[in-house]
Amino acid sequence: MSEASPQALRAEALEAILIERGLLTSAKVDDIVQRYNERVGPMNGARIVARAWTDPQFKLQLLDDATSAIGPYEFDGGQVDKLVVVENTQAVHNVVVCTLCSCYPWALLGLPPTWYKDPAYRSRIVREPRSVLAEFGLELPKAKSVQVWDSSAEVRYLVLPQQPEGSAGLSQDELAELVTRNAMIGVETLPAVSG
Ligand code: FE
């Protein structure tokens, strides 16, 4: 990671030209970067998940029509015209991909990780989900079925992970701290809380 990727160099060059021509200011660029770092990210998805764990009415609404359930939050970051939330249970594990490109619910999860855009993940997770999940360190019991959801420009998916064992008495904020980005994509589950 010591050398900049071709994409990073291209982005830098573009930024320099736009600033030079007066079409963009570096302050504006810094604003956008800050917005994505601080306000658009997996903490938004985590709040939704923690609320669903503690508020059965909200959970029903979320699973029925996630787009309207999250409407009042007014998350920015875009990329979620239609959101579908799929629930992990004892019987089913859900995992999300975009086989065509890299569609992803930015407003809830921030920018997608590199592996999500990798052609290997995109093709293999559909054909051999259990092997790919095992490579992420997630060994699923044979009895559990795996459901793979293919995102598109129209529909973005978010996984509602199972609530960690031992977390029953925690507040929504404390629960949100336990929720990881990868669990909301479905490539990991959340470990039990000890103590
Ligand atoms: Fe895509």
Boltz pocket constraint, residues with backbone or C-beta under 6 A from the ligand:
constraints:
  - pocket:
      binder: B
      contacts: [[A, 98], [A, 99], [A, 100], [A, 101], [A, 102], [A, 103], [A, 104], [A, 151], [A, 152], [A, 153]]
      max_distance: 6.0
